[in-house]
Amino acid sequence: MDRAVTVAEFLSDLRRREPRLDPYIRFKPEDTLPSGLMILRGDKTLKLADRIEPGDKVDILVGIQGG
């Protein structure tokens, strides 16, 4: 990234660049968190409106179900 973006912008861009991720990146404009994903910067869970700065390292965890 060459500029700061929100988590929502980051995820939307990621979905455009990698269409196979589309089923995992789901959120509506009124959502505060993406459905089925956790976006972490260090030990902090980021919300869709939080900003990611150039050079930030974020982890994307996909929620799974099962027993």
C-alpha positions, 0 to 999 in steps of 0.5 A: 500500500502506498497510502493509508486506507480503511480496513473496508477499502483494504478488503475491497481492494483485496477482493478485486485483486483476488476474486477467489477470496470473494466468498470469504470477504463479506460486509455491508456498509452498515457493518462494523466488522467483516463477517467471518473474518478477523483482521488483526494488527498486533493484538488489536482486532480492527474494525472496518472503519479503522485505518491501515497505514503503509508499512502496517502488518495485518493478519487476516484470520478466517473463521471456521466451523466444525467440531 
